[in-house]
Amino acid sequence: MLDWLTETKLPLGKMSKLAFDWMKVNLKPLFDGMGWVMETLIDGILWLLQTPHPLVIVALFLGLTWYLQRSWKILLFVALAFAFILNQGYWKPTMESLTLVLSSCVVCMGVGVPVGIWAAHRPRVYAAMTPVLDLMQTLPTFVYLIPAIVFFGIGMVPGLIATVIFVLPAPIRMTHLGISNTPQPLLEAATAFGATRQQVLWKVELPYAFPQIMVGLNQTIMLSLSMVVIAALVGANGLGVPVVRALNSVNTALGFESGLVIVVVAIMLDRMLRVTRK
């Protein structure tokens, strides 16, 4: 019985290859269009972050931090974090990684929030969607790089695609959580006063779910930043490049300083957005 089971292997690998080959040939215009949109988005954000003087970008981040936090301690921490990045000579890789993070946020929130709202209003849809979301988050992220390279080549675009696939379940789940947990008395009161479904969504459900949606944004940023090293394996620029270079050359000093910069950036972004959890 065991011999028969091992000899009759299911051809999952061959079926996957056939599916990818078919998609590469028949859906080439679709992937070319997606690649162009992603590349345009990346180039635009990268231009916005790299064209101004670094002190201008620092000032903008400090202003955003003060607007969100109203805390001089967090403001000082963000200023020291940027000073550390400049001191270590990682300004350009940091801006490239922030480009990947911001691009991922635009795509994931633009897709995840509407899908989460739709799933919250249709429990059966969310029940069917849950295994797919679990698969997207539990499948090893290196597996995403293979079809990304096949369809989009080498560069920032396949890194963004792999990041989006891994990160997208977070805003979907958090948006679904916020919308579905809206108190029923609020919904009944809005309906009793003659509110339409659109008015209930915009004036009741979304305001109530806003903290959860912002937590989803925070998770999107953190998870995207955790993908910078993996994205570097497919040619994406950023802080992952020196980490990969240090790994290949067993350079402890380079690996430690580049890894510490990634940690500083992650903590800085988390402190900036912590107000959204209230």
C-alpha positions as a printed Julia matrix, in Angstrom:
278×3 Matrix{Float64}:
   0.0    0.0     0.0
   2.78   2.41    0.93
   4.74   1.58   -2.22
   1.71   2.3    -4.39
   1.16   5.6    -2.6
   4.75   6.75   -3.13
   4.93   5.55   -6.74
   1.75   7.33   -7.84
   2.9   10.86   -7.1
   0.43  13.58   -7.94
   1.86  15.7   -10.78
   1.48  19.01   -8.93
   4.81  20.36  -10.15
   4.1   19.53  -13.79
   0.59  20.95  -13.58
   1.92  24.16  -12.06
   4.51  24.49  -14.81
   1.89  23.94  -17.51
  -0.37  26.54  -15.9
   2.46  29.1   -15.71
   3.5   28.42  -19.28
  -0.07  28.9   -20.48
  -0.46  32.12  -18.54
   2.87  33.45  -19.79
   1.79  32.96  -23.41
  -1.91  33.82  -23.28
  -1.94  36.52  -20.59
   1.19  38.36  -21.69
  -0.66  41.66  -22.44
  -2.2   41.59  -18.97
   1.13  41.04  -17.24
   2.82  43.66  -19.44
   0.13  46.16  -18.44
   0.47  45.29  -14.75
   4.24  45.57  -15.0
   3.99  49.0   -16.62
   1.59  50.28  -13.94
   3.76  48.93  -11.12
   6.94  50.31  -12.65
   5.35  53.74  -13.15
   4.17  53.76   -9.52
   7.62  52.76   -8.26
   9.43  55.31  -10.44
   7.07  58.08   -9.32
   7.49  57.4    -5.6
  11.24  56.92   -5.99
  11.5   60.28   -7.78
   9.56  61.99   -4.99
  11.86  60.55   -2.32
  15.2   60.95   -4.07
  14.88  64.23   -5.97
  14.57  66.64   -2.99
  17.47  67.24   -0.63
  17.59  64.66    2.19
  16.92  67.39    4.76
  13.67  68.24    2.93
  12.51  64.61    3.22
  13.54  64.54    6.88
  11.57  67.74    7.52
   8.48  66.27    5.84
   8.68  63.12    7.95
   9.16  65.18   11.11
   6.13  67.29   10.21
   4.05  64.16    9.61
   5.26  62.71   12.91
   4.26  65.83   14.84
   0.87  65.93   13.1
   0.15  62.31   14.03
   1.74  62.08   17.46
   2.06  65.54   19.05
   4.96  64.11   21.07
   8.4   65.7    21.18
   9.92  62.41   22.35
   8.8   60.54   19.23
   9.77  63.55   17.12
  13.27  63.42   18.6
  13.49  59.67   18.0
  12.54  60.08   14.32
  15.13  62.85   13.93
  17.82  60.68   15.54
  16.8   57.73   13.34
  17.28  59.77   10.17
  20.57  61.12   11.53
  21.73  57.53   12.1
  20.74  56.53    8.55
  22.64  59.48    7.08
  25.63  58.8     9.3
  25.86  55.19    8.13
  25.6   56.19    4.47
  22.37  54.31    3.78
  20.18  57.19    2.64
  19.7   55.98   -0.95
  19.0   52.31   -0.04
  16.58  53.52    2.66
  14.64  55.63    0.16
  14.54  52.67   -2.25
  13.15  50.43    0.49
  10.62  53.09    1.48
   9.59  53.21   -2.18
   8.85  49.48   -2.09
   6.96  49.89    1.2
   4.88  52.85    0.0
   4.12  51.16   -3.34
   2.98  48.06   -1.47
   0.76  50.21    0.76
  -0.88  51.87   -2.25
  -1.65  48.52   -3.9
  -2.56  46.55   -0.77
  -4.8   49.21    0.78
  -6.35  50.05   -2.59
  -7.29  46.4    -3.07
  -7.55  45.12    0.5
  -9.98  47.68    1.93
 -12.67  47.27   -0.8
 -12.29  43.47   -0.71
 -12.55  43.5     3.1
 -15.73  45.61    2.94
 -17.21  43.31    0.32
 -16.34  40.19    2.34
 -17.75  41.69    5.56
 -21.15  42.07    3.89
 -21.03  38.53    2.52
 -20.01  35.97    5.19
 -20.02  33.07    2.73
 -17.59  34.9     0.48
 -15.23  35.49    3.4
 -15.52  31.84    4.46
 -14.48  30.78    0.96
 -11.75  33.43    0.89
 -10.17  32.45    4.22
  -8.21  29.4     2.94
  -6.79  31.53    0.12
  -5.7   34.22    2.57
  -4.13  31.55    4.8
  -2.25  30.15    1.81
  -0.98  33.59    0.81
   0.49  34.18    4.28
   1.81  30.69    5.04
   3.29  29.68    1.68
   7.07  30.34    1.8
   7.67  33.78    0.33
  10.51  32.46   -1.84
   7.9   30.5    -3.81
   6.27  33.79   -4.89
   9.53  34.9    -6.47
   9.44  32.14   -9.11
   6.24  33.21  -10.95
   7.13  36.85  -10.32
  10.39  36.39  -12.25
   8.65  34.38  -14.97
   5.98  37.03  -15.58
   7.83  40.28  -14.78
  11.55  39.61  -15.1
  14.17  41.0   -12.71
  13.92  44.26  -10.78
  11.67  46.15   -8.4
   8.4   45.0   -10.02
   8.69  41.27   -9.14
   9.79  42.29   -5.64
   6.66  44.42   -5.33
   4.43  41.62   -6.66
   5.84  39.11   -4.17
   5.45  41.65   -1.36
   1.83  42.41   -2.29
   0.89  38.72   -2.35
   2.39  38.21    1.11
   1.02  41.42    2.65
  -2.46  41.7     1.07
  -4.27  39.41    3.57
  -3.5   41.84    6.44
  -5.63  44.8     5.23
  -8.36  42.42    4.03
  -8.63  40.72    7.43
  -8.46  43.94    9.46
 -11.02  45.73    7.29
 -13.33  42.72    7.5
 -12.89  42.67   11.28
 -13.75  46.34   11.67
 -16.79  46.33    9.35
 -18.24  43.06   10.64
 -17.92  44.17   14.28
 -19.96  47.33   13.79
 -22.61  47.25   16.57
 -25.99  46.17   15.3
 -27.83  48.96   17.2
 -25.85  51.56   15.23
 -26.82  49.93   11.95
 -30.47  49.66   12.99
 -30.54  53.28   14.12
 -29.07  54.49   10.83
 -31.54  52.41    8.85
 -34.44  53.66   10.98
 -33.53  57.25   10.16
 -33.71  56.43    6.45
 -30.02  56.0     5.63
 -29.25  54.17    2.4
 -26.74  51.33    2.21
 -24.08  53.73    0.91
 -24.75  56.17    3.73
 -24.58  53.39    6.31
 -21.22  52.33    4.87
 -19.65  55.8     4.74
 -21.17  57.34    7.88
 -21.43  54.37   10.24
 -19.38  51.32    9.26
 -16.21  52.97    7.95
 -15.87  55.46   10.84
 -16.35  52.63   13.33
 -13.87  50.39   11.47
 -11.32  53.19   10.96
  -9.01  52.11   13.86
  -8.89  48.53   12.54
  -8.22  49.75    9.0
  -5.33  51.87   10.27
  -3.94  48.87   12.14
  -4.11  47.05    8.81
  -2.08  49.9     7.28
   0.48  49.6    10.06
   0.76  45.85    9.5
   1.07  46.43    5.77
   4.04  48.73    6.31
   5.76  46.39    8.77
   5.26  43.27    6.64
   6.41  45.1     3.51
   9.56  46.2     5.27
  10.21  42.61    6.31
  10.25  41.66    2.62
  13.09  43.98    1.56
  15.75  41.28    1.93
  13.73  38.7     0.01
  12.89  41.24   -2.71
  16.63  41.89   -3.12
  17.02  38.33   -4.36
  15.09  39.22   -7.53
  16.94  42.45   -8.21
  14.97  44.93   -6.09
  17.14  47.75   -4.8
  17.12  48.86   -1.2
  18.37  47.84    2.2
  18.1   44.15    1.31
  20.98  44.41   -1.18
  23.76  44.96    1.4
  22.25  42.23    3.59
  22.39  39.73    0.7
  25.9   40.92   -0.18
  27.0   40.46    3.42
  25.52  36.96    3.48
  27.3   35.95    0.28
  30.65  37.28    1.48
  30.18  36.38    5.18
  30.77  40.05    6.03
  29.65  40.43    9.63
  30.2   44.17    9.79
  28.19  44.92    6.64
  25.4   42.57    7.66
  25.1   44.02   11.16
  25.06  47.68   10.11
  22.59  47.18    7.23
  20.37  44.98    9.41
  20.44  47.59   12.17
  19.35  50.27    9.69
  16.36  48.09    8.73
  15.45  47.74   12.42
  15.71  51.5    12.96
  13.48  52.21    9.96
  10.9   49.67   11.16
  10.79  51.1    14.69
  10.62  54.65   13.34
   7.64  53.89   11.1
   5.89  51.99   13.88
   6.29  54.9    16.32
   5.02  57.35   13.7
   1.85  55.32   13.11
   1.16  54.18   16.66
  -1.42  56.96   17.1
  -3.66  55.19   14.58
  -4.2   52.31   17.01
  -6.1   54.45   19.49
